[in-house]
Amino acid sequence: MATLVRPAPKKHAAAGEEHLVPVYVWELPVRLSHWGIVAAVTVLTWTGLYMNHPFLIFPGPRSWTMGTVRFIHELAGFELIGALLVRIYWFFAGNHWARWRQFLPLTQRQWRSLKAMFRYYTFQQRKPFEQIGHNTLAGLTYIVVYFLIACECITGLVLFATVEGSPTLRFFVGWIPRVIDIQWLRFVHFLFLFFLMAFFIHHVYSAVLVAMTERNAEMESIFSGYKFVDDETIDEEMEIARLEPGHIFSKRKIHRTRDWDR
């Protein structure tokens, strides 16, 4: 459910000035899975690059740098799987902005968001589209990113199973090398790393850009969960929410600032 807390100062907005309301958008599981993925991908990137081309050499008879790096890589891989599973579950159990419908252009407003954000990123429009959660263009991009992460997890498990030899793990993924050659799986596993690196650079850039433009605590929201949204955008989001069976939030559930001002 959408929850608004911490009322704004009790004063009426000046003419033409937006009336912003704090909205609890990103729930704790969303934030934890987000930072879990960030931490795991960061560790996996550096350890993966090292395993492909070792750039550190520690002399000594007991030095086992590659084995240590490989072990860290495997631990981070399992942490990534856990974070991804939490986020997939929250696609169905989360609030209005965490659910899978927010990532697809299913309404007219989402289609307008998709077109507007494309114009914004191609320098044809000065301001981004006003949307509480992810804009539709970002949502479609995240679907691709989650697919890449899932492929990394599966191919990583296959490579791990060829070394670790667990009967349970081989039961689930041991058949894949019989369908796709192990060298192709290794190539895909390494190639998708660079796609994720490119997305990471763009993601940070676009998040900072939109945060500076909208001034709605976009960057802070991934820590606190709250964004500041105007009343008109909230009303439009409520219209979309009514299309979601069994998951509707209403004005009665949203404590509007103007109610506190009375």
Residue, then its C-alpha position, 0 to 999 in steps of 0.5 A: m500500500a502507498t503510505l504517506v507520512r511526515p506531513a509537510p509544514k503547515k502552510h499553503a503553497a504559493a500560486g503556481e508552486e507545486h504541493l509536494v507530499p512524501v510518499y513511501v515508494w521503495e519498501l525495505p526488501v526492494r532497497l535491500s535487494h537493490w544494494g545486495i545486487v550492487a554489492a554482488v555485481t561490484v565484487l563479481t566484476w573485479t574478481g571476474l576480471y582478475m580470473n580472466h587476466p590476473f593483475l595481482i601476484f603475491p610471492g610466497p610458497r603459501s600464496w593462493t591468490m587465484g583460489t582466494v579470488r575464485f572463492i570470493h567470486e563464488l560467495a558473491g555469486f550466491e549472494l547475487i542469486g539470493a538478492l535476485l530471488v528476493r526481488i523476483y518475489w517482491f514483483f508479486a508481493g510488493n506495493h504498487w511501485a514494486r510490482w511487475r505491472q510497473f515495468l511494462p507499458l500497460t496503460q496510456r499513462q505508461w505509454r506516455s511515460l515511455k515516449a516522453m522519457f525517450r524524448y528526454y534522453t535523446f535531448q528532445q525534451r527538457k524535463p522528465f516525465e512525472q512518475i512516482g516509481h520507475n518510468t516506463l523506459a527504465g522499467l523495460t531496461y530493468i527487465v533486460v538487466y534482470f534477464l542478464i543477471a539471471c543468465e549470469c547466475i545460471t551460467g555461473l552455477v553451471l561453471f561452478a557445478t563442473v568443479e564442485g560436483s554437487p549431485t543436487l546442483r548437477f541435477f538442476v543445471g548439469w544437463i545444460p552443458r549437454v545442450i550448449d557447449i561449456q565454452w559458449l557458456r563461459f563466453v556468455h558469462f564473461l560477455f554479459l559482465f561488460f553489458l552490466m558494467a555499461f548499465f551501471i555507468h548509465h544507471v548512476y548517470s541517469a539517476v543523478l540527472v533525473a534527481m537534479t532535474e526533478r528535485n524529488a529526493e530520487m537519489e535519497s529514496i533508495f536509502s530512505g524509501y521516500k520520494f516527494v511527489d505532487d498531488e496531481t501525480i498521486d491522483e494519476e497513479m491512483e487511477i492506474a492502481r485501480l486497474e490492479p485486481g486485489h492491489i488497490f490503494s485509495k485516498r482513504k489509505i493515503h494521508r494527504t497533507r491537505d488533510w493534516d492542514r485542516 
